[in-house]
Amino acid sequence: MTVLGICATVVLSALPALADEPKASDYSGISYMYYSVIVGILGWGVYDTFFRKS
């Protein structure tokens, strides 16, 4: 049996388990918004602490 045949057997044996997997909701849009706000706040804190002239 070739490597391709072994890979195909593994994929085909996993398909019933993958077919019943419930689809989770996608929070990628709001997550990127939160991450950008957090990066902005942390970036401002670093700028304010180390680079701003007082």
C-alpha positions in Angstrom: 0.0 0.0 0.0 1.4 3.4 -0.9 1.6 6.5 1.3 -1.2 8.1 -0.7 -3.4 5.1 -0.1 -2.7 5.1 3.7 -3.5 8.9 3.8 -6.8 8.4 1.9 -7.8 5.6 4.3 -7.2 7.7 7.3 -9.1 10.7 5.8 -12.0 8.5 4.8 -12.2 6.8 8.2 -12.4 10.2 9.9 -15.2 11.6 7.7 -18.1 10.3 9.8 -16.6 11.9 12.9 -16.1 15.2 11.1 -19.6 15.2 9.6 -21.3 15.2 13.1 -19.1 18.1 14.4 -21.3 21.0 15.5 -20.3 24.3 13.9 -19.1 26.8 16.4 -20.0 30.5 15.9 -17.3 32.6 14.3 -16.1 35.4 16.5 -13.1 36.4 14.3 -14.4 39.8 13.4 -15.1 41.0 17.0 -11.9 39.3 18.2 -9.8 41.4 15.8 -11.6 44.5 16.9 -10.8 43.8 20.5 -7.2 42.9 19.7 -6.7 46.1 17.8 -8.1 48.1 20.8 -5.9 46.3 23.2 -2.8 46.8 21.0 -3.7 50.5 20.7 -4.0 50.9 24.5 -0.8 49.0 25.2 1.0 51.0 22.5 -0.1 54.3 23.9 1.1 53.2 27.4 4.5 52.3 26.1 4.7 55.6 24.2 3.5 57.6 27.2 5.9 55.8 29.6 9.1 55.7 27.5 9.0 58.1 24.5 6.9 61.2 25.5 8.8 64.3 26.5 7.5 65.7 29.8 
